[in-house]
Amino acid sequence: MISRIYKEAYFEASHRLLHYAGKCFRLHGHQWRVEVWMEGQVDETTRILIDYNCIKEVIQAYDHQVILNANDPMVECLSRFQEVIATDGDPTSELLAALIAQQINEACRRQNLDARVIRIRVWESTSCYAECTYEDQ
């Protein structure tokens, strides 16, 4: 049986946009909201597409982290004091949406689940989000 599910989760993290000419160039934080829609074949025994906690665990890996472009000179400095999540490119909501979707899909493959992200939204404030859709893939 094909099914769709939805999960919403939050994390607190700071970031900065190295290649942005504006106030977001400065290190600052957000309460990020992530919405995930998934689709796939429900397990015949459990009748579960994917455990909601699996989605939450992927997202929670970003909680209370500093997220920076891997080329940002702040990575080397801050890494002496704490873990830094370094991304390929500026850690925009667009980039984080694609990255989190990829990580959730990888978690599904590791568990041999027939489930995939079909839409994801990453909100960096109450009034703006980035959305990636994968329904046609």
N, C-alpha and C positions, 0 to 999 in steps of 0.2 A: 504494500500500500504506500503510495506517495503521500507525503505530508509536508506541511510547512509549520515552522515554529518561529517565535519571536522572543528575544531576550534583550533586556535593557540593563546596563550596568554603568557604574560611575568610577572614576579614579581622579585623584588629585596629582598634578604634575606640573613642573615648570618646563619651559622651552624658550628658545629665542630663534628668530629667523635671520640667519647670517646674511642673506642676500636681499633683505628688505630695507628700503629706505623709509623708515618711520619708527614709531615707538615700539613696535614688535621686534625691533632689532635688539632691544634690551631684554635681559633675562627676566621672565615674569611667569606667573602661574595661573592655572585655571582649574576649575572643577569640570572635568571632561565628562560628557555623557555619551555613551555608545549604545546604539540600537542595532541589533543584528537580526536579519531575517534569514532563515535557512530552509532548504528543501532537500528531500531525498526519500530513500526507501526506509520505511520503519522496520526495525528488527522484528522478526516474526515471533520471537519468544517474549521479549520485554515490551514490545509495542512502543518503543522509544526511538525517536530519530537520533537524538544526541542528548546526553545529560546536560541540563542547563548549567550545572557547575563547571563543566568543561569549558564552556564559552566564558563564564565568569573568571576562571583561572587564567585564561589567556589575557583577558583585559586587566586583571588585577596585577599582572607582572609590571604594569606601567604605574601602579599606585605609588605615590610619594617618590617619584623618580625625576631626574633631570634628563630631558630629551634634547639632544643637540645634533646638528649636522656633523657627520664624522670629520669633516674638514674644518670645523670650528676650533680655533686655538684654545677655547675654554675647555674642550674635552680633556686635553692633557693636564691642564691646571686642576680642574675639579676632580679628575680621576685619582689624584693623590689623596683625596679626602673621602670620596664616596663613589659608588657605582654611577656610571653615566650610560644611558642608552644612546648609542651613536647610530644615526640613520644615514642612508645614502641620499643625501639631499636635505634641504631644510625641513624640519619636522612640522609641517603644516597639518591642518586637519585633513586635507586631501591625502597627503602621504600616509598619515596614521590610519586613515580608513582602509587604504589598500593594504598596508602592512598587517593590521589586525585581521583583516579578512583572510589574507594569506596564511597567517599563523593558525587561525581557527581551522581552515581547510587542511593544513598539515596535521593538526591534532586529530582530525577525523580520519585521515589516511593512516596514521599510526595505530589507530584503534580499529582499523578495517571497517569503518562506517561508510555507508553510502549516503553521505550528507555533504552539502556544500552551502557556502554563503551565497545568497542570491541578491542581497541588498545589505548595505551597512551605512549608517550615518554616524559621524563623529561630530558632536557639538563641542565647541570651545567656549561658548557662552550661551545664554538663554535665547539669543536672537540670531545665531548663525551656526550653520553646520555645513559639512561636506558630505556628499553621498556618492557611493560607488554602487553600480548595479551590474549584476552578472547573470540576469535571468535568461539571456539569449545564448549562453555558453553551454 
